[in-house]
C-alpha cells in the first residue's frame, strides 16, 4: 500500500509554498479526462510551451495532449498503428505515443504518482527536503521536471554512460546531478548511491522508481484507461485484443497490463528486456544499449503473477533500426517497400525502448500466429529526440548509412524476427521470476520476507493498491482547496 498518513505541520508549510508559487495539482481523474480541467487553466496553457518549466504543465501529464510543442489543448489519446508493410505481420500493432508529454516521455506521469502523494500528505516538505531520483533513463528527468515545477529541489542519479542529451538537460533542471559508474544495466550502483545519500544527509527523500507503487498506480489507472479508450475506438466487431508488450524498465508501465487484464481476462502481459542482460529469461546479467530499461534485478513493483511471457530483444536491433527509421537512406528504402510516407515521417516518434517494444509486439504476434483481426498494444515511451547523439555515434563508428544497409536491417531486424529468446510462463516459471526479487529487495534493500510472500499469495495485495486512486484524488482535492487558487 502507498502510505497516505497525513503530517499536519509539514502539510501546512507545503500548502503555503504552493499558494506562494501559484501551484495547483491535477487529480488522476483530470489526467484521464482533461475535460474536467477548469477552463481558466486551459486558457493559461494556450500560452505555454509543452516543455516550459511552469506548474501549469502539471495539467499536461496526460496521454491526450494536442501533439504540438506550444499552446496545445487536448484531444483524444495520442497513438499510431503500424501496417504490415513495416512490421511484416498481419496483426494490428497499435502504440500509445509518449513524445507529447512534457519532457518528451511518459515518465513525468510515473514520477507524479510518486511525489504528489508525499506532498499532499505532508510527508515531503519542499521547504527543507530534497527529492532523490535514482534512474537508468527518463525517470530522473521526469522526477527533476515534476519536482521543479512543484517547487521542490531534486537530485538526479543515473549511470555515466547514458546519452548526452539526458545529462545536458538535467544540468539545467535538477538541483544536482550524480553520475554513477557503468551503463544501462548498472542498477545496483544507483541504489548504493541512494543509500549513501540517505545515510549521510538528513534532507533527502529517495523516490526509487523500482519500488514506488505510485509509479505502478499511474500506469494502472491513467495509461490503462488510455488503452481502454484506444480499443473502444479501434476494435472492430471481428477484432480481438490479445495483449500488451512492454520492456520492463522499472516495471511501472506494466501496471497498465493489470488494468487491461481486468477488462480482458484472456489477454496477455508480455515483459521484455535486453538479450545482452537476460535477467528475467535466464537469471542472467550483462551490459546493453537499450536505454530506459533497468536490469540485473526484478523490480519490487512488478506484478509477476500477471506476466504471461518474457521476450528478450537484441540491442543490435535497436541501434540498427534507429538508423533505418531516421536516416534518409533508410526512410527511402522503407518507402520503396510500401510503407506509407505519412507514417515514415513519424518514425522518429520511436526512441530506443520504443523500438524494442515494437520488436516484442512482432515476436509476440509470430509466436501466437496472430492474424489481421488480432490487436496488440504497446507504447512509444519516448522519441529519437532524446537519442540524437547515438545516431551521431553510429555515424562515427560505422560511417554513412546506405540503401544496402537499410535493406539488410529491414530484412534481418524486422522481417527476420523469429520466436527465439522468449518464454511463455507457467505458474512455476512465474514463481521463479518472482523469487528473484528476494536477492535484491529483501537481502539488500530492506524489504520484508512477509511482504514478498504477500505479493505472491495475498489475492488483495495488488487490488488494494489500485483502489487507492480515489483516496489520492480526495487528498489532492483537499490540498487544492486549502491552497485556494482554483
C-alpha positions as CSV (number, residue, x, y, z in Angstrom):
1,X,0.0,0.0,0.0
2,X,1.0,3.6,-0.6
3,X,1.4,5.4,2.8
4,X,-1.1,8.2,2.9
5,X,-0.6,9.2,6.5
6,X,-1.0,13.0,6.9
7,X,1.5,15.1,8.8
8,X,-0.4,18.3,9.6
9,X,2.5,20.7,10.3
10,X,4.6,19.8,7.3
11,X,1.4,19.8,5.1
12,X,0.6,23.4,6.2
13,X,4.1,24.5,5.1
14,X,3.6,22.8,1.8
15,X,0.2,24.4,1.3
16,X,1.7,27.8,2.0
17,X,4.5,27.1,-0.5
18,X,2.0,26.1,-3.2
19,X,0.0,29.3,-2.6
20,X,3.1,31.4,-2.9
21,X,4.2,29.7,-6.1
22,X,0.8,29.5,-7.8
23,X,0.7,25.7,-7.8
24,X,-2.5,23.7,-8.5
25,X,-2.2,19.9,-8.7
26,X,-4.3,17.8,-11.1
27,X,-6.2,14.8,-9.9
28,X,-5.9,11.4,-11.5
29,X,-9.4,11.9,-12.8
30,X,-8.3,15.0,-14.7
31,X,-5.3,13.3,-16.1
32,X,-7.6,10.6,-17.5
33,X,-10.3,13.1,-18.7
34,X,-8.9,16.6,-19.3
35,X,-12.5,17.8,-20.0
36,X,-12.7,18.0,-16.2
37,X,-9.8,20.6,-16.0
38,X,-11.0,24.2,-15.3
39,X,-11.3,26.5,-18.3
40,X,-9.1,29.0,-16.6
41,X,-6.2,26.5,-16.6
42,X,-6.8,25.6,-20.3
43,X,-6.7,29.3,-21.2
44,X,-3.3,29.6,-19.4
45,X,-2.0,26.5,-21.3
46,X,-2.7,28.2,-24.6
47,X,0.2,30.5,-23.9
48,X,2.7,27.8,-22.6
49,X,5.1,25.5,-24.3
50,X,5.0,21.8,-23.8
51,X,8.4,21.7,-22.1
52,X,8.2,25.0,-20.2
53,X,9.2,24.9,-16.6
54,X,5.9,26.0,-15.1
55,X,3.5,24.4,-12.7
56,X,0.6,24.6,-15.1
57,X,2.2,21.9,-17.2
58,X,1.2,19.5,-14.4
59,X,-2.1,19.6,-16.3
60,X,-0.3,18.2,-19.4
61,X,0.5,15.0,-17.6
62,X,-1.9,13.1,-19.8
63,X,-1.9,10.9,-22.9
64,X,-4.4,13.4,-24.5
65,X,-2.3,16.5,-25.2
66,X,-2.7,18.1,-28.6
67,X,0.5,17.0,-30.4
68,X,2.1,20.4,-30.7
69,X,5.1,22.0,-29.0
70,X,3.4,25.2,-27.9
71,X,0.0,26.3,-26.7
72,X,-1.8,23.0,-27.3
73,X,-5.1,22.0,-25.8
74,X,-6.5,18.4,-25.5
75,X,-7.6,15.8,-28.0
76,X,-8.0,12.1,-27.8
77,X,-5.3,9.7,-26.8
78,X,-2.1,10.0,-29.0
79,X,-1.5,6.7,-30.7
80,X,-0.5,5.2,-34.0
81,X,-0.9,1.9,-35.8
82,X,1.9,0.1,-37.7
83,X,1.0,-1.5,-41.0
84,X,2.1,-4.9,-42.3
85,X,4.4,-3.2,-44.8
86,X,6.5,-2.1,-41.8
87,X,6.1,-5.0,-39.3
88,X,5.8,-8.0,-41.7
89,X,2.9,-9.4,-39.6
90,X,-0.9,-9.4,-40.1
91,X,-1.7,-8.5,-36.6
92,X,-2.7,-4.9,-35.8
93,X,0.0,-3.3,-33.7
94,X,-1.1,-0.1,-32.0
95,X,1.1,2.1,-29.8
96,X,0.4,4.9,-27.4
97,X,2.8,7.8,-28.2
98,X,4.8,9.3,-25.3
99,X,6.5,12.2,-27.0
100,X,3.7,14.6,-26.3
101,X,4.2,14.6,-22.5
102,X,6.3,17.4,-21.0
103,X,10.0,16.3,-21.3
104,X,9.0,14.1,-24.2
105,X,8.4,11.0,-22.1
106,X,5.5,9.4,-20.1
107,X,7.8,9.2,-17.1
108,X,6.5,12.6,-15.9
109,X,3.4,10.6,-15.0
110,X,5.2,7.9,-13.1
111,X,7.2,10.5,-11.1
112,X,4.0,12.5,-10.4
113,X,2.5,9.3,-9.0
114,X,5.4,9.0,-6.6
115,X,6.0,12.7,-5.5
116,X,2.5,14.1,-5.2
117,X,1.1,11.7,-2.6
118,X,4.0,12.7,-0.3
119,X,3.3,16.4,-1.0
120,X,-0.4,16.3,-0.3
121,X,0.1,14.4,2.9
122,X,3.0,16.5,4.2
123,X,5.4,13.5,4.1
124,X,7.7,15.6,1.8
125,X,8.3,19.1,2.9
126,X,9.5,21.2,0.0
127,X,10.9,23.9,2.3
128,X,13.6,21.6,3.6
129,X,13.6,18.2,1.8
130,X,15.4,17.2,-1.5
131,X,13.9,14.6,-3.8
132,X,16.3,12.0,-5.0
133,X,15.6,10.3,-8.3
134,X,17.7,7.2,-9.0
135,X,17.2,6.1,-12.6
136,X,18.6,4.4,-15.7
137,X,16.7,6.6,-18.1
138,X,13.8,9.0,-18.3
139,X,12.6,8.6,-14.7
140,X,15.1,11.0,-13.2
141,X,14.3,13.5,-16.0
142,X,10.6,13.3,-15.2
143,X,11.3,13.5,-11.5
144,X,13.5,16.5,-11.8
145,X,10.9,18.2,-14.0
146,X,8.0,17.5,-11.7
147,X,9.9,18.4,-8.6
148,X,11.0,21.7,-10.1
149,X,7.5,22.8,-11.2
150,X,6.2,21.7,-7.8
151,X,8.8,23.9,-6.2
152,X,10.9,21.1,-4.8
153,X,14.7,20.7,-5.1
154,X,15.9,17.5,-6.7
155,X,18.9,15.2,-7.1
156,X,19.1,13.1,-10.2
157,X,21.2,9.9,-10.1
158,X,21.9,7.9,-13.3
159,X,24.7,5.8,-14.9
160,X,27.6,7.8,-16.5
161,X,27.2,6.1,-19.9
162,X,23.6,7.2,-20.5
163,X,23.0,9.5,-23.5
164,X,24.5,13.0,-23.5
165,X,21.0,14.6,-24.0
166,X,19.9,13.3,-20.6
167,X,22.9,14.9,-18.8
168,X,22.7,18.2,-20.7
169,X,19.0,18.6,-19.9
170,X,19.3,17.6,-16.3
171,X,22.1,20.1,-15.7
172,X,19.5,22.9,-16.4
173,X,16.7,21.5,-14.3
174,X,17.9,19.3,-11.4
175,X,19.5,20.9,-8.4
176,X,22.2,18.3,-8.5
177,X,23.2,15.5,-11.0
178,X,25.2,12.5,-9.9
179,X,26.7,10.1,-12.5
180,X,27.4,6.6,-11.1
181,X,29.7,4.0,-12.7
182,X,28.6,1.9,-15.6
183,X,25.9,1.7,-18.2
184,X,22.2,1.0,-18.5
185,X,22.3,-2.3,-16.6
186,X,24.3,-0.9,-13.6
187,X,21.3,-0.5,-11.4
188,X,22.9,-1.5,-8.1
189,X,25.3,1.3,-8.3
190,X,22.5,3.9,-8.3
191,X,20.9,2.1,-5.4
192,X,24.2,2.2,-3.5
193,X,24.5,6.0,-4.1
194,X,20.9,6.5,-2.9
195,X,21.7,4.6,0.4
196,X,24.9,6.7,0.8
197,X,22.9,9.9,0.5
198,X,20.3,8.6,2.9
199,X,22.9,7.7,5.5
200,X,25.0,10.9,5.2
201,X,22.3,13.6,4.7
202,X,19.2,14.3,6.7
203,X,17.5,16.4,3.9
204,X,16.9,13.7,1.3
205,X,13.9,11.6,0.4
206,X,14.6,8.8,-2.1
207,X,11.9,8.1,-4.8
208,X,13.2,4.8,-6.1
209,X,11.2,4.0,-9.3
210,X,11.7,0.3,-8.8
211,X,9.8,0.1,-5.5
212,X,7.5,3.2,-5.6
213,X,3.9,2.0,-6.1
214,X,2.9,5.4,-7.3
215,X,4.8,4.6,-10.5
216,X,2.7,1.4,-10.9
217,X,-0.5,3.1,-10.0
218,X,-0.2,6.0,-12.5
219,X,0.1,3.5,-15.3
220,X,-2.5,1.1,-14.0
221,X,-5.1,4.0,-13.8
222,X,-4.1,6.6,-16.4
223,X,-2.3,4.6,-19.0
224,X,-4.7,1.7,-18.6
225,X,-7.7,3.9,-19.1
226,X,-6.0,5.4,-22.2
227,X,-5.5,2.0,-23.7
228,X,-9.1,1.1,-23.0
229,X,-10.2,4.2,-24.9
230,X,-8.0,3.4,-27.9
231,X,-9.6,-0.1,-28.1
232,X,-13.1,1.4,-27.8
233,X,-12.2,3.4,-30.9
234,X,-10.2,0.9,-32.9
235,X,-11.7,-2.6,-32.1
236,X,-13.9,-3.7,-35.0
237,X,-16.7,-6.3,-34.3
238,X,-14.4,-9.1,-35.6
239,X,-11.3,-8.0,-33.7
240,X,-9.9,-9.5,-30.5
241,X,-7.5,-7.7,-28.2
242,X,-4.6,-10.1,-27.5
243,X,-2.2,-8.4,-25.1
244,X,0.3,-5.6,-24.3
245,X,4.0,-5.8,-24.9
246,X,6.4,-3.6,-22.8
247,X,10.0,-3.6,-21.9
248,X,10.2,-3.8,-18.1
249,X,12.4,-0.9,-17.1
250,X,11.1,-0.1,-13.6
251,X,8.0,-2.3,-14.4
252,X,5.8,0.7,-13.7
253,X,4.4,0.8,-17.2
254,X,3.4,-2.9,-16.9
255,X,0.8,-1.7,-14.4
256,X,-1.4,-0.9,-17.4
257,X,-1.4,-4.7,-18.1
258,X,-3.1,-5.3,-14.7
259,X,-5.9,-2.8,-15.8
260,X,-6.3,-4.4,-19.2
261,X,-6.5,-7.9,-17.7
262,X,-9.4,-6.8,-15.6
263,X,-11.2,-5.7,-18.8
264,X,-10.0,-8.6,-21.0
265,X,-9.2,-11.6,-18.7
266,X,-7.8,-13.7,-21.5
267,X,-5.4,-11.0,-22.7
268,X,-1.7,-11.3,-22.0
269,X,1.0,-9.2,-20.5
270,X,4.4,-9.5,-22.1
271,X,7.6,-8.2,-20.3
272,X,10.7,-7.5,-22.3
273,X,14.4,-7.0,-21.6
274,X,17.7,-6.8,-23.5
275,X,19.1,-10.1,-24.7
276,X,22.5,-8.9,-23.5
277,X,21.2,-8.9,-19.9
278,X,18.7,-11.8,-19.7
279,X,17.7,-11.5,-16.0
280,X,14.1,-12.5,-16.4
281,X,14.7,-15.1,-19.0
282,X,17.9,-16.8,-17.7
283,X,18.6,-15.2,-14.3
284,X,21.4,-13.6,-16.3
285,X,23.3,-10.3,-16.3
286,X,25.4,-8.1,-18.6
287,X,25.6,-4.6,-20.1
288,X,23.5,-3.4,-23.0
289,X,22.4,-0.3,-25.1
290,X,18.6,-0.2,-24.8
291,X,18.4,2.9,-22.6
292,X,15.4,3.1,-20.3
293,X,15.1,-0.5,-19.2
294,X,16.8,-1.4,-15.9
295,X,18.4,-4.8,-15.3
296,X,20.0,-7.4,-13.1
297,X,17.0,-7.4,-10.8
298,X,13.2,-7.8,-10.8
299,X,11.5,-4.5,-9.7
300,X,9.6,-4.7,-6.5
301,X,6.5,-3.2,-8.2
302,X,6.4,-5.8,-11.0
303,X,3.3,-7.9,-10.5
304,X,4.9,-11.1,-11.8
305,X,1.8,-13.2,-11.3
306,X,0.2,-11.2,-14.1
307,X,3.1,-11.7,-16.6
308,X,2.5,-14.3,-19.3
309,X,5.6,-14.1,-21.4
310,X,9.2,-12.8,-21.4
311,X,10.7,-11.7,-24.7
312,X,14.4,-10.7,-25.0
313,X,15.5,-8.2,-27.7
314,X,19.0,-7.9,-29.1
315,X,20.3,-4.4,-28.5
316,X,21.8,-4.5,-32.0
317,X,18.2,-4.5,-33.3
318,X,17.6,-1.2,-31.6
319,X,20.8,0.5,-32.7
320,X,20.3,-0.6,-36.3
321,X,16.5,0.2,-36.5
322,X,17.2,3.6,-35.1
323,X,19.3,4.3,-38.3
324,X,16.8,2.6,-40.6
325,X,13.9,4.7,-39.2
326,X,15.8,8.0,-39.1
327,X,18.5,8.1,-41.8
328,X,17.4,9.4,-45.3
329,X,18.6,6.2,-47.0
330,X,16.6,4.1,-44.5
331,X,13.4,6.1,-45.0
332,X,13.8,6.0,-48.8
333,X,14.1,2.2,-48.6
334,X,11.0,1.8,-46.4
335,X,9.0,3.9,-48.9
336,X,10.2,1.5,-51.7
337,X,8.7,-1.4,-49.6
338,X,5.3,0.2,-49.5
339,X,5.5,1.9,-46.0
340,X,3.2,5.0,-46.2
341,X,5.1,8.3,-46.4
342,X,2.9,9.8,-43.7
343,X,4.0,7.1,-41.3
344,X,7.6,7.3,-42.4
345,X,7.6,10.9,-41.3
346,X,6.5,9.9,-37.8
347,X,9.1,7.1,-37.2
348,X,11.2,9.5,-35.1
349,X,8.4,9.0,-32.5
350,X,10.1,5.8,-31.6
351,X,13.0,6.1,-29.1
352,X,15.3,3.2,-28.2
353,X,13.0,1.3,-25.8
354,X,10.1,2.0,-28.2
355,X,11.9,0.1,-30.9
356,X,12.3,-2.8,-28.5
357,X,8.6,-2.6,-27.7
358,X,7.8,-2.8,-31.4
359,X,10.1,-5.8,-31.9
360,X,8.4,-7.5,-28.9
361,X,5.0,-7.0,-30.4
362,X,6.1,-8.5,-33.7
363,X,7.6,-11.6,-32.0
364,X,4.5,-12.0,-29.9
365,X,2.3,-11.9,-33.0
366,X,4.5,-14.5,-34.7
367,X,4.6,-16.8,-31.7
368,X,0.8,-16.9,-31.4
369,X,0.3,-16.8,-35.2
370,X,-1.9,-13.7,-34.8
371,X,-4.0,-12.6,-37.8
372,X,-5.5,-9.4,-39.2
373,X,-8.3,-9.5,-36.6
374,X,-5.9,-9.6,-33.7
375,X,-4.8,-6.4,-31.9
376,X,-1.6,-5.9,-29.9
377,X,-0.9,-2.8,-27.8
378,X,2.4,-1.3,-26.9
379,X,3.9,2.1,-26.0
380,X,6.4,4.5,-27.6
381,X,7.8,5.7,-24.3
382,X,9.9,8.5,-25.8
383,X,11.2,9.6,-29.2
384,X,14.5,9.9,-31.0
385,X,14.7,13.5,-29.9
386,X,16.4,12.1,-26.8
387,X,18.9,9.9,-28.7
388,X,20.3,12.1,-31.4
389,X,23.8,11.7,-30.0
390,X,23.5,7.9,-30.5
391,X,22.9,8.4,-34.2
392,X,26.0,10.6,-34.4
393,X,28.0,7.9,-32.6
394,X,26.8,5.3,-35.2
395,X,28.0,7.6,-38.0
396,X,31.4,7.9,-36.4
397,X,31.7,4.2,-35.8
398,X,30.1,2.7,-39.0
399,X,30.2,5.6,-41.5
400,X,27.4,6.7,-43.8
401,X,24.1,4.7,-43.9
402,X,23.4,3.4,-47.3
403,X,20.4,1.8,-49.1
404,X,22.2,-1.5,-48.9
405,X,22.5,-1.1,-45.1
406,X,18.8,-0.3,-45.0
407,X,17.8,-3.4,-46.9
408,X,19.9,-5.6,-44.6
409,X,18.5,-4.1,-41.4
410,X,14.9,-4.3,-42.7
411,X,15.4,-8.0,-43.7
412,X,17.3,-9.0,-40.5
413,X,15.8,-6.9,-37.7
414,X,12.1,-6.8,-38.8
415,X,11.2,-9.4,-41.4
416,X,13.8,-11.8,-40.0
417,X,12.5,-11.7,-36.4
418,X,11.7,-15.2,-35.0
419,X,10.3,-16.6,-31.9
420,X,13.7,-17.2,-30.3
421,X,14.8,-15.8,-26.9
422,X,11.3,-15.9,-25.3
423,X,9.5,-17.9,-22.8
424,X,5.7,-18.5,-22.3
425,X,5.4,-18.5,-18.5
426,X,3.8,-21.3,-16.5
427,X,2.9,-21.0,-12.8
428,X,6.3,-22.4,-11.9
429,X,8.3,-20.1,-14.1
430,X,6.4,-17.1,-12.9
431,X,7.3,-18.1,-9.4
432,X,11.0,-18.4,-10.5
433,X,10.9,-14.8,-11.7
434,X,9.1,-13.5,-8.6
435,X,11.7,-15.3,-6.4
436,X,14.5,-13.2,-7.9
437,X,13.1,-10.2,-6.1
438,X,14.3,-11.7,-2.8
439,X,18.0,-11.2,-3.5
440,X,17.7,-7.5,-4.4
441,X,14.9,-6.3,-2.2
442,X,14.9,-8.4,1.0
443,X,18.7,-9.1,1.2
444,X,19.9,-5.7,0.0
445,X,17.1,-3.0,0.1
446,X,15.3,-3.7,3.4
447,X,12.0,-5.2,2.2
448,X,10.5,-7.9,4.4
449,X,10.1,-11.6,3.7
450,X,6.4,-11.3,4.8
451,X,5.7,-8.7,2.1
452,X,7.4,-10.6,-0.7
453,X,5.2,-13.6,0.2
454,X,2.1,-11.4,0.3
455,X,2.8,-10.1,-3.2
456,X,2.5,-13.7,-4.4
457,X,-0.1,-15.3,-2.2
458,X,-2.4,-12.4,-1.0
459,X,-5.2,-12.0,-3.5
460,X,-5.9,-8.5,-2.3
461,X,-2.3,-7.2,-2.4
462,X,-2.4,-5.5,-5.8
463,X,-6.1,-4.8,-5.8
464,X,-5.7,-2.8,-2.5
465,X,-3.1,-0.6,-4.2
466,X,-5.3,0.0,-7.2
467,X,-8.1,1.2,-5.0
468,X,-6.0,4.0,-3.6
469,X,-6.6,6.2,-6.6
470,X,-9.8,7.5,-5.1
471,X,-8.1,8.3,-1.8
472,X,-5.3,10.1,-3.5
473,X,-7.7,12.2,-5.6
474,X,-9.5,13.2,-2.4
475,X,-6.2,14.3,-0.8
476,X,-5.3,16.3,-3.9
477,X,-8.7,18.0,-4.0
478,X,-8.4,18.9,-0.3
479,X,-4.9,20.2,-0.8
480,X,-6.0,22.4,-3.7
481,X,-9.0,23.7,-1.6
482,X,-6.6,24.7,1.2
483,X,-4.3,26.4,-1.3
484,X,-7.3,28.3,-2.6
485,X,-6.2,29.1,-6.1
486,X,-8.9,27.3,-8.1
